[in-house]
Amino acid sequence: MMKKINSRSFRGIFPCLLVSLLLITSCKQNQSGQKHTSAKTGSAEIKYAKGFNIDYYDNYKLVSIYSGMGAHADTVQYVLLAKGAKAPEGYKKAQLIQIPVQSLIAMSSMHIALADFAGAANAITGLGSLKYVSSATVRKNIAAGKVKEVGIDGTMNDEMLISMKPGLVMVMGSPDAKFSKYETLTGAGVPVMLNSEWLETTPLGRAEWVKLMAALMDKEEFVNTKFDAVEKEYNRLAAIGKKAVTKPTLVCGMPYKGTWYVPDGDSYMVQFLKDAGTNYKWADVHGKGSLPLNFETVAPVALQADFWLNVGTVDSKNDIKAIDSRYVDFKPFKENHIFNFNKKVNDIGSNDYWESGAVNPQLILGDLIKIFHPELLPDHQLVYYKQLN
């Protein structure tokens, strides 16, 4: 019997009636319209993430991934079973995954981060590309020939993947993802999981996907303890940031092919900026991605902003000046208040901000508060950000 995770405690004077009620309510219909009769023992405590859920039953786990971030009509389900366990009835459309997963194909840097956080990086046997990896464990295994390059999503080498017989291929999901393109793999018995953590709009929501990896690796207790520490520290720092008396202004990014993309008001990045105690020009613009603007719209803001953040891959003010000489007129350029998130770029060009940073939002928030309000965190040393000179 699998360990009960975060289930509620029920007390009463009619225990027999309670057991009967539990069995009846667990005989519910799933999306396929079929019945299942196993007793549900609890659910994972998902407090911030909107894109997945995990229910625990007597001898299996049921993972639900919500396409479109909560559109339950497009839910994709996975039944997680221990080796040798009998598959439950009632999940005809669900994929079966044997756990703990022994061989994982990770198609994004975030998937590497999730496995690393769970202490399961050694399970990674394939990557979409071997070019951009920060995890020391995975890089060591790449050097030892233990990790294969299987091709980026859309051009994956299905023949190679099938021959590898992985326990799971984890791919990037999106609201309009077409699962049918993976039918060759699933038809050959290779489970494919859509992972849409990158669509989460809060730092803790994105990081909480570590609980999905925990379920896949049978590491719930270990991961929950680590995530609780991340959550506690993030919320502590957010409380500090929100108490800041001054709210510095800022501008983000740089133009790309003539368009200056700035974070939408409901986006992941803007939540960081709010928690760090800033005054962001487009904070009230509804949207979860990026707002496309022209130079003429952003420049007046940049001319007066206190800070300039996230300027791509540049390493110095000279690099910025070389791109466009007009940038030297921006107030942050003149006052040396330009900070970029590329402090942890390694020798092969992998930026750990996008890898370990995604599961350690407390470190990113600490960096931002240090940048905007250094007096509030006098002892903090920048981890992912650096000042450009």
N, C-alpha and C positions, 0 to 999 in steps of 0.2 A: 504493500500500500504506500502510495506516495505521501510525503509529508504534507500536512495541512498548512497552507500559507495564508496568513491574514484572514482567517475565517472568523465569523462572529460567534460569540458564545451565547448559547440559548439555555435558559433555565425555565423550569416549569414543574407543575405537579402532575402532569400527564405525559411522562416520557414516551410511553407507547404510542400515544396519539401524535407526538412530535415526530417520531421516527416515520410513522405512516405518512404524515404530511410532507416530510422531506422527500420521501421516495416518489410521492405523487407529483410534487412540483418539479422534480428533476426529470420527469418523463415529458419533457417539452419538445416542441418541434424546432429543428434548426432551419437554416436557410433552404435546404433542399426539400423541406416539407416532410422529412422522414422522422421517425421517433428514435430517441435514445433513452436508455433506462438506467445508466450508471448514476450513482449518487454524487452530487456535486459537494465538494468538501471546502471550497473557498475560492477566492479570486485574488490575484495580485493587487497590491495597493498602488494604483496608478493615479497620482495626484496632479501631474502637470501635462503629461503627453496626451494628445487627442487622437493619435493615429493607430492605437492598438490596444488590445485587452488580452488578459490571460485568465482562463478559468481552470480550476483544478478539480479533477474527479478522482475516484478511487484508484484507478490504475493508468491514468493518462492526463495530459494537459491539453487544453484547447486554446490555440492562439487565433485571434481574429485581427486581421489587418484591414483597416478602413480606408478604402480608396477615396480620395477627395477629403481626407481629414474629417471623418465622422459621418460620412454618407453610408449608413449601414446597409443600404440596398446594394452597395458594391463591395460588401465584405468578402474577403478571401480568408478561408479558414485552413488551419493546419492542426493535425492531431499528432502530439508528441508522445512517443511510446518508448519504454525501455526495451532493450533487446530481448526478444522471445515473448514479449507480451502480446496478447491477442488484441487485434484491432476492434474497437467498439463499433456497434451497429449505429446507423443513422447519419453517417458522415460521408455519403457517397461522393460528394464533390470536393471533399477536403483531401489535401495531400498528407501522406503519412511520413513522419520524420523520426528516425531512430535516435534516441538520446541516451547518454550525452553524445553530441555530434563529434565524431572523431576526425573528420576531414571536411573543412570548410573552404569554399571558394568565395572570396570577398571581392566585390566589384567596385568598392569605393574606399577612400581613406577612412571614412567614418566607420565602416564595418571593421576595419583593422583596429580602430580605437575602441570599439565596443568589445572586441575579443581581448584586446590588451587589458582593458579595465577589469574584465572578468577573469584574468589570469589564464586565458585560453588561447593566447596568440600562437602557441605551437600547433594548434589544430588547423591553422591556415595552410593549405597545400596548393592554393592557386590564387592568382590575382589577375585582374583585368590587364594591368600593366605593372611591370617591375620597376619602372622609372622613378616613381614618386612615393617613397615609403620612409616614414620616420621611425617607426617602432624598431628598437634595437634587436628585439627577439626575431621579428620577421626578417629584418635585413641579414641577420646572422644565418637564418634558415635559407634565404635566397642565395647567399654566398656558398652554402653547403649543397646547393642543388636540390633542396627539399621543397621548393615552391616553384610552380610552373606559371608561365604567362599564358593566359587563355584567350586574350583578346577583349577589347572593351565592349561594353554592352551595345548590341546591334551588329557587331562583327565577331561575336564569340565563336570559338572553334568547338562546335558541338561534338564533333567526332572525338577530339581530345578529351573533352569533359566527360563524355560517356565512358571512355576507356579508363579514366581516372576513378570512376565510381565514387564520387564524393558523397558525403552524408547530406550535404546541403550546398546549393548555390544561392548566395544572397545577392540580389540585384536592387538597383534603385527604383523605387516605385514613384508614381505620380498620379494625379487625378485622371489623366487620360492614358495611363499605361495600358498597353495591349498585352494581356497575358498570353494570348494565342501564339505570340512569337517564340514562346518557350516550350511549345508543345512537343518539339522533337526531343527535348531533354526529359520532360515529364513523362512522355510516352515510353522512354527507355528506362524509366524508374529512377530518374535523378530529380529529387525534390528541388523546386525553385521558390524562394521566398521573396516577395516584394517588400522592400524596406523603405518607408517614406519618412524617416526621421528628419530629413533635411527640410521638410515642409512645416515642421513645428515652428511656432511663432514666439516661443519663449526659450531662453537659455536652459532652464531646468527641464522644460518639456522635451527639448532635443536630447539632453543628457540622460533623461529617464529611460530612453530606449535600451540602456544597459540591462534593464530588467528583462527585456526580451532575450538578449544574449544569455542572461543568467538561466532562464528557463531551458534554453537549448543546450546548455552545458551542465545542467544540474548544479548550479552554483548560486542558488537563490540567497542563502544565508550570507555567504561571503559578499555578494554584490550589494545586497540590501544594506549591509553594514557600511560599506564604502559610500554608497549613494547617500545614505542618511548624513554622513559627515560632509559630503559635498553640499547637500541641501542646507544644512545648518550654517555652514560658513558663508554660502552665497546670501542667504537671508540676513545674516548678521551684517555683511558688507553693504547690502542694499539698504538696510536701515540707517547705516552711517551715511551713505551717499544721499539719501533723501532728506537728511537733516542739514545738508550743506546750505549755508546762508546765501552764498552767491551761486548763480547758475550760469556758467560760462557758455557762450555761443560757439558753434562749430560748423564746419562743413566737412562732408565725407566724399572720398573717391576722387576720380579724375575722369575727364572725357574719354570715351572709347568710340572711335570712328565717328566723331562729331557729336556724339550724344553723351551727356553727363548723367549717369544713373546714380540717384541718391536713394537711400533706404526709405521705403514707405513707412507710414506712421504705426502700422500694426505689425511690423516685421521684427524678426529675431534681433537684429542689430539695434533697432531703436529701443527695444526693451532694455538692452544693456545701457544705452545712453540715458534712459530715464532713471534707471537704478543707480547710475553713477552721478546723478545730480547735475544734469546739463539742460540747456535751453536749445532744443533742436528745431530749426525753422519749419520742417515739414512733419513734425510730430503728430499733427492733427489730420494729416492726409490719410484717409482710410485705404488700406491695401497691405498685402502681406509680402510683397516682393520689392521691386525697385521702381522708382518713379523716373521716367525718361525726360530729361530737360536739356535745353541748349545752354551753351556757355553764357550767353547774355542774361539768362535767368539766374544762374548760380553765381556769376561773378560779383554782383552787388552784395550778396551775402558773404562771399569769401573775402571781399575787400575789408569788411568790418568784423569778421569772425575772430574769436579769441584763439581757436584751435583749428587745425586741419588734420584729419584722420584718414587712415586707410588709403594710401596713395599708390596702390598697386605693388609693383615689384621694384620700385626705385629705392636707392640706398642713400641718396644725398640730395641736398638742395641744388647742387650743380646738375644732377640728373633731371630734376624738375625744371630747372631753368632751360635746359637743353631741349626739352619737349615743347615749351612755349614760354617765351620771354615775358609774357603778360603776367605770369604767376608771381613774379618778383614784387608786384604791387600789392599782393594779398597781405593783409596784416599778419597772419600766422607765419608767412615766409619771412617778413621783416623782423619778427620778434622770436624767431626760432621755436615756434610752437607747432611744429609738424611732427607727428608720430605715426609710425607705420607698424603693421602687425607681422613683420618679417624678421624678428630677432632670432627665431629658431628655424631658419632655413639651413638645411644640411648640405653636405658636399655634392649631393646629386640633385639639388634643387627642390627637395620636398620641404614644404612649410608645415611645421608641426602645429601651427595655429589651427589648421583645418583638420588635424588628426586628434592629438591628445587634448587640444583646446576645446573640442566639441564636447568632451565628457568631463572637462574640468572648468566649467564656466565660472567658478569662484575665483580661479586664477586670472581669467580675463577681466572680470569685474574689478578685482584688486588692482590690476594694471590701470584700468580706466580711471578709477578713483584717485590713484596715485598721480596720474597725468593731470586730471582736472582740479583735484583738491589735495595736493601733496601734504598739506598740514594735517589732513585727517588720517593718513597712513604713513607716518614718518619713517617707519622701519621696512616698508614694503619695497622689494626689489623687483623691477619689471621682469616678467617672464617671457611674454610673447611680443610685447611692443618695444620699440626703441625710438629714440629721438633722432631726427635727421638733422645733420649739421652741414 
